[in-house]
Amino acid sequence: MDFFEALTRKRACRDFTDEPVSEEHVDRLLYAASWAPIASNRPYRHCILVDDPNVIQAIRQISPSLQPESPLLLVIYSDLELAHASVGKVGDRCTAVDAGASGENVLLAAAALGLGAQFTMISAMSGIRTILGLPSSCRVDLIIPIGHAERMLPPVSAEKPNRAQKVYRNQYGVE
Ligand SMILES: Cc1cc2nc3c(=O)[nH]c(=O)nc-3n(C[C@H](O)[C@H](O)[C@H](O)COP(=O)(O)O)c2cc1C
C-alpha cells in the first residue's frame, strides 16, 4: 500500500475481532514505532506490548474511556528522567511530541498491514504505569489498541481530507 493510501485508510478503529495480531505484524509495528524522531537522539521513548488478557482487563477497569476490546495494546512511554537530563525542561514537551510521532508511525503501519488501531489518552495514565510496573520516572503517553477490525470506518476522501487545519503563508493570517 502506498503512503498516501495508508494516510486515507488510517481511521480510528474501535471494534476488533478476537484474532490475535501475528508476531510478524507486531515486529513491523515496533519497527515503525522506532523509526520516529527523538529530540536529542537519546533513547527515552519506549514501548510495552500488552497481550495478556488479564493485564488488558486491569487497564480497562481503571479506564472506562478505553472503549475498544482489542487483543493487543501498544503502550508508548517516556523516561522523563533521561529526557530532562538530555534536553532539560523542554523535555516535557519533546517527549509528548516524540510519542505522538512514534504513535502516528504505528497507526500508519497498522493501516498498511490491514490492521485496525487508534490513539487513546486517558486520565488514568499513572494508574496504568502502576499496573505495568513502570518506575515513577516514566510517563505513559499513548495507548494504542490494535487488532483485526470488526468494523472499520471508510477511507477518508484523498482529494478533500476532512482535517480542520489553517495554512498561512509567511505570516499569520495571510493566505
Ligand atoms: C491525542 C489523541 C487522543 C485520542 N484519544 C482517543 C480516545 O481516548 N478514545 C477514542 O476513541 N479516540 C481517541 N482518539 C482518536 C480520535 O478521536 C480520532 O482520530 C478522530 O475521531 C478522527 O478519526 P479518524 O482518525 O478515523 O479520522 C485520539 C486521538 C488523538 C490524536
The ligand as a Tripos MOL2 file, in Angstrom:
@<TRIPOS>MOLECULE
LIG
   31    33     1     0     0
SMALL
NO_CHARGES

@<TRIPOS>ATOM
      1 C1         -4.1060   12.6540   21.2010 C.3       1 LIG1
      2 C2         -5.2840   11.8270   20.7720 C.ar      1 LIG1
      3 C3         -6.0230   11.1570   21.7080 C.ar      1 LIG1
      4 C4         -7.1250   10.3700   21.3380 C.ar      1 LIG1
      5 N1         -7.8210    9.7230   22.2850 N.ar      1 LIG1
      6 C5         -8.8690    8.9600   21.9310 C.ar      1 LIG1
      7 C6         -9.6110    8.2460   22.9280 C.ar      1 LIG1
      8 O1         -9.3000    8.2940   24.1260 O.2       1 LIG1
      9 N2        -10.6670    7.4970   22.5260 N.ar      1 LIG1
     10 C7        -11.0270    7.4130   21.2070 C.ar      1 LIG1
     11 O2        -11.9920    6.7220   20.8870 O.2       1 LIG1
     12 N3        -10.3380    8.0650   20.2290 N.ar      1 LIG1
     13 C8         -9.2690    8.8260   20.5700 C.ar      1 LIG1
     14 N4         -8.5520    9.4840   19.6040 N.ar      1 LIG1
     15 C9         -8.8980    9.2600   18.1890 C.3       1 LIG1
     16 C10        -9.6240   10.4410   17.5680 C.3       1 LIG1
     17 O3        -10.8370   10.6450   18.2010 O.3       1 LIG1
     18 C11        -9.7830   10.1640   16.0840 C.3       1 LIG1
     19 O4         -8.5260   10.2000   15.4950 O.3       1 LIG1
     20 C12       -10.7190   11.1700   15.4440 C.3       1 LIG1
     21 O5        -12.0260   10.8630   15.8230 O.3       1 LIG1
     22 C13       -10.6210   11.1930   13.9410 C.3       1 LIG1
     23 O6        -10.9930    9.9470   13.4140 O.3       1 LIG1
     24 P1        -10.1110    9.2520   12.2830 P.3       1 LIG1
     25 O7         -8.7250    9.0710   12.8680 O.co2     1 LIG1
     26 O8        -10.8060    7.9630   11.9930 O.co2     1 LIG1
     27 O9        -10.0770   10.1460   11.0840 O.co2     1 LIG1
     28 C14        -7.4650   10.2730   19.9650 C.ar      1 LIG1
     29 C15        -6.6920   10.9530   19.0150 C.ar      1 LIG1
     30 C16        -5.6180   11.7070   19.4110 C.ar      1 LIG1
     31 C17        -4.8120   12.4350   18.3520 C.3       1 LIG1
@<TRIPOS>BOND
     1     1     2 1
     2     2     3 ar
     3     2    30 ar
     4     3     4 ar
     5     4     5 ar
     6     4    28 ar
     7     5     6 ar
     8     6     7 ar
     9     6    13 1
    10     7     8 2
    11     7     9 ar
    12     9    10 ar
    13    10    11 2
    14    10    12 ar
    15    12    13 ar
    16    13    14 ar
    17    14    15 1
    18    14    28 ar
    19    15    16 1
    20    16    17 1
    21    16    18 1
    22    18    19 1
    23    18    20 1
    24    20    21 1
    25    20    22 1
    26    22    23 1
    27    23    24 1
    28    24    25 2
    29    24    26 1
    30    24    27 1
    31    28    29 ar
    32    29    30 ar
    33    30    31 1
@<TRIPOS>SUBSTRUCTURE
     1 LIG1         1 GROUP 0 **** ****
